[in-house]
Amino acid sequence: MVDRPVHTEIDVTRARADTPGCEQVIHLNNAGAALPPRPVLETVLDHLRREAEIGGYEAAEEALARREQVYHSVARLLGAHRDEIALVDNATRAFDMAFYAIPLHDGDVVLTTRTEYPSNVMAFLRARRERRIEVRYIPNEPTGELSLTALAAMLRDPRVRVVSVSHVPTQSGLVQPAVEVGRLVRARADVWYLLDATQSVGQLPLNVQELGCDALAATGRKFLRGPRATGFLYVRAERLPELDPLPVDLHAATWTGPDSYELRPDARRFETWEQNIAGLLGLGAAVEYAMHWGLDAIWRRIQHLAGTLRALLADIPGVRLQDRGRLQCGIVTFTVDGMSATAVKAALAARPRRINVSVASVNAARLDFPERGLSAVVRASVHYYLTEAELLEFAAALRELAVRGGRGAR
């Protein structure tokens, strides 16, 4: 194992005391859904109890000021304005609402990455069928990131209308050069830059002014440590008037006459009236909790833990790291010789002290995995509340599996 300095900016003992799940599992599935801290848990449960005590509508009215604060919190997290934030139930809904609201026409071109999230690609393919647009994939650099040189050349085509980038792919530890992409796209005022920040929000600092994106979609359940079925959409204020979302209800718009309605001027035109109030309050608590520690400190701790884990795994015969990228994040992917990814996951979950990992299959990486000769990888994703001792325990368990897999391979 490579000696690495232990970052003490985050009080790990306190963070673990705030996280009940740390007593139960070694949780290396933060890219799926992180363990929520106690303030998030208590916020959600308190509101659900209040709904049971006085009624759902009444509890929502009582919590109105706290719900409004969530917009401020998310805006502060992103360096945005509260009117640029919509609260929705997941990142896919946020992304789709933004994409489908863009006025695309036959012949328009969407540029995206070869590591794009599959739900995003499906949205592009559906639009290709319905609106006869063209979808083009930006080539990668040898290290795995999208090629900025290739993107600059592709942007010379006047038919390009959208550039979409998954900031951190779901199946790899690489971080796409989102800021540099924004600089290139900003040279074309008629092009939309959509950033899927599902795996980056809560893991590393994000500022939409630096990123230069027109829209950003994110979830609450992953590195932000919020509840499931929560997410948000950011849309740059000056571009909001160009977007006509579907569906539209009495929250997103005002019915102004028998044959007319008027959309809200802010990003809440992407919301619907019925919302999971308890979940959204929990999302706000998660955002505030992350900002309490500081996203810079969180990012440094995650990089330290991920680097430590990669060094441990690289030292295990039969374990092959599969991450790419000049800059790598808290998602660590690997394969074990002689064992399927699903078998590795199941074996780790069956240990006396459960170890949670996840599997990324070719279904999530149709362009990326085949050209790399992969069908699936194990995904271990760290967070700041993990300890170095837990990583050592995980590595020891994996070493046992690798020996077993090697015997099976023979």
Buried (B, 14 or more C-beta within 10 A) or exposed (E): EEEEEEBEBBEBEEBBBBBEBBEEBBBBBBBBBBBBBEBBBEBBEBBBEBBEEEEBEEBBEBBEEBBEBBBBBBBBBBBBBBBBBBBBBBBBBBBBBBBBBBEBEEEBBBBBBBBBBBBBBEBBEEBBEEEEBBBBBBBBBEEBBBBBEBBBEBBEEEEBBBBBBBBBBBBBBBBBBBEBBBBBBEEBEEBBBBBBBBBBBBBBBBEBEEBBBBBBBBBBBBBBBBBBBBBBBBBBBEBBEEBEBEEBEEBBBEEEEEEEEEBBEBBBBBBBEEBBBBBBBBBBBBBBBBEEBBBEBBBBBBBBBBBBBBBBBEEBEBBBBBBBBEBBBBBBBBBBEBBBBEBBBEBBEEBEEEBBBBBBBBEBBEBBBEEEEBEBBBBBBBBBBBBBEBBBBBBEBBBEBBBBBBEEEE
